[in-house]
Every structure is written in C-alpha cells, then in structure tokens.
Amino acid sequence: MSESDLPAFDTSDFKYTQPPNPSWTYGEALATTEQGQQWAQEAEEGWKTFNPAEEDPRVIYKLCISGIVPRPIAFVSTLAEDGSENLAPFSWFNQVSTNPCVISVSVTNSPRHKDTAANIKATKGFTVNIISDPWIAQANSCSMDAPSDISEWTFSGLTQEPSISVKPARVKESAFSLECELLQNVEIKDAGGKVTTNLILGTVKYIHARNAVLNDKGVVDPAKLKAVGRLGDISYVSVKDGFRIPRPAWAEYIEENSKSSL
Ligand SMILES: Cc1cc2nc3c(=O)[nH]c(=O)nc-3n(C[C@H](O)[C@H](O)[C@H](O)COP(=O)(O)O)c2cc1C
C-alpha cells in the first residue's frame, strides 16, 4: 500500500479513555486480560539481542529511534555568529531538570556536522518550539540538508516572534516555546575518540505558553496542544488518546495488602 492509499489524517478531537486494565490490583499478573495474555505469549518467541559496541552504528540508530518511542520533538531556532538564521527539528530531546529548568537536545555529527550544534556553541542562545499537528509539514521541511547560509525560515512558511532574552526568534505558530541558553555541551565520542554527538544542555530562561492551550489550572491541555511526537524512520505520532492512572502510594498498598491477608 502506498502512502497515498492511507486514510486521511484523523482530525478528531483528543479524548480520554479508560486505562488498558482499570481493575488491576497489586500483584495481579499480566495474563488476566486478553490483551495481557497475548502480550505474555509473545514473550515466548524470545529476544534478539544487540551489542551496540559491535554493531554498525547505523543499525543501532534505526533500532533505537524505532524502539525508544514516542519522542518529543524540539524545533530549534538558532543564529550563527554572522547572524545566519537556522531552524531544525530534533527528537533526542527532553527536560532534564526543573530547578533550575534545564532541557537537553542531542545533535549527531552524522551524516554531517549540523548548523544547530555549531550555532549554539558559538552564540549560546536558542529557542525550542513544540510542534503541533496543524504545522508539522512546515516543521518537517526544516530537516532539509540546506546549506548553512540558507535560512529554513524562508521556505518553511513559519513566522518569527521576537524572543525576550535570546537573539534567535521563537516560532509564532508554536503553542509552547522555550527560550534557552547553553549551560553545557557534552561531547560524546566513539571508541576512536572522535566526537560523534553534541549533547546540549540548555537553561530555560523563559517559557511561552499560548493562552489557548492552558487550562484553568495553568497547565497545558493535551487536547489543545495537539503535540506531534516522533517514532522510527520517517514516522510521526499525533496525540489522540490519553488515559489517567493514579500515582501509587505506599500507605494505600499496605492497606490493600493487609485487608487481603486477613
Ligand atoms: C522529526 C525529526 C527529528 C530529528 N531529530 C534529530 C535529532 O534528535 N538529532 C539529530 O542530530 N538530527 C535529528 N534530525 C535531523 C535534523 O533535523 C536534520 O539533520 C537537520 O537538517 C539539521 O539541521 P541543521 O544542520 O540546520 O542543524 C531530525 C529530523 C526530524 C525530521
């Protein structure tokens, strides 16, 4: 089946559902639900085990970006020392600390050195913009291997919004943007000592959240944000369903267990 034979993008609203096993109690094994039973059965097919130190890094790359999913995407805006603008998506991204508020973005030097890492190292300030369904095409276009002196802003169709504390603009179309300053760059090296990756840690100076995506508790509503995540290869995921599971508490666990042992 070709991509054009697939159903059209599902624009239905995000909805909350029950969790997969809402009646689960402490200690209950997987095979008590039909889905769980099948999942347990599939373990009997065994495992294929990879040793990254011995495999071709390209094999490990494809394997890990398809297995470590879904990943959030940082859409990063930077400036070179000469003022050249740059915009590109990165899914080796996360928040790593909240006090202080620090995020990480990891940029590989393969298959080529990327402007984003060079720019952040040179000019320190950058913005990270969360991508939403309506403008994923525009954002994806910025992963093009355009020459360093070409600004991805020019062909992306996206709009610059001035930042407060850093020079690069943030993306006006983004409902959630972070202004960041380089905290530390960790150079990751291969067995021969060659730097293969720059793990950039950035201190978040300002957070811009669209009023339209904030709920009355001041947090982002996933139904409004319509965030896009990354899967393996060229696959993305749109956040369509959510479910809620209460955080377990020791006191509750003890109470439940003491009742069942009576
Ligand atoms: C959704 C998506 C996520 C990506 N994530 C990463 C990543 O985490 N690290 C990386 O080095 N490249 C990643 N890339 C590739 C870069 O976006 C691409 O190499 C881009 O051209 C880099 O631009 P630059 O040279 O202007 O910095 C990703 C591409 C896409 C489409």
The ligand as an ORCA input file, in Angstrom:
! r2SCAN-3c Opt
* xyz 0 1
  C      11.379     14.795     13.433
  C      12.867     14.845     13.273
  C      13.666     14.662     14.371
  C      15.055     14.738     14.253
  N      15.822     14.542     15.359
  C      17.167     14.673     15.277
  C      17.965     14.535     16.442
  O      17.475     14.317     17.554
  N      19.301     14.699     16.314
  C      19.882     14.984     15.118
  O      21.093     15.144     15.056
  N      19.137     15.124     13.988
  C      17.805     14.997     14.054
  N      17.033     15.169     12.927
  C      17.672     15.564     11.668
  C      17.901     17.070     11.607
  O      16.690     17.785     11.756
  C      18.488     17.435     10.243
  O      19.756     16.802     10.121
  C      18.626     18.904     10.015
  O      18.930     19.133      8.663
  C      19.695     19.544     10.859
  O      19.707     20.903     10.509
  P      20.887     21.908     10.767
  O      22.116     21.410     10.037
  O      20.343     23.146     10.174
  O      21.121     21.989     12.227
  C      15.641     15.030     12.993
  C      14.824     15.203     11.875
  C      13.451     15.102     12.017
  C      12.578     15.286     10.799
*
